[in-house]
Amino acid sequence: MAAVVPQTPQLDGPPSWIKDMLGLMMMQGVAHGGFGTPFDNVPPISAPTPFMPTPTLKRHQEGIVDVPDLDVWLASVDAHVIRGKNNINYLQYLAKFSEHSLLDLQDLEGLSAEKLQELCGMPFGTANRLVKFVAEDLSIKHPRLV
């Protein structure tokens, strides 16, 4: 018994249904005043945001600033495209911060990298980055806070 070898059909271009679909799309584009390409109604691609914004600080009428709690802020640092790129998991230090009653972003203001190392047992590089992130987020949002 001879083995049956399947034959591959010869393709002389795209299937007819694609040609029909493209033709229909082009006619619709012409009817709507476009050039008739399938991409006429596609909005232009904007540049991607290079990072995920940190939580917004809110100033109340009394002049009190509502800064994000550390669980929210640390999660935003971890999720940030640039700040979280090394997958350090800053949120893992939340329990240590809570032990020392450090509850929101402003509680970290003014702490040195060495103090964060002492309180939380984190490596110096991690502590140093957090100190920079705190200063950036507080000064960019509200210069009078720093």
WOSULKA-V36869 format. One record per run of one state. SS is the DSSP state (H for helix, E for strand, L for the rest). FROM is the first residue (numbers start at 0). TO is the last residue. If there is no record, write none. Layout:
# WOSULKA-V36869
SS|FROM|TO  SS|FROM|TO
This chain:
# WOSULKA-V36869
L|0|14  H|15|30  L|31|56  E|57|58  L|59|63  E|64|65  L|66|67  E|68|68  H|69|78  L|79|88  H|89|98  L|99|102  E|103|103  H|104|107  L|108|111  H|112|119  L|120|122  H|123|140  L|141|141  H|142|144  L|145|145
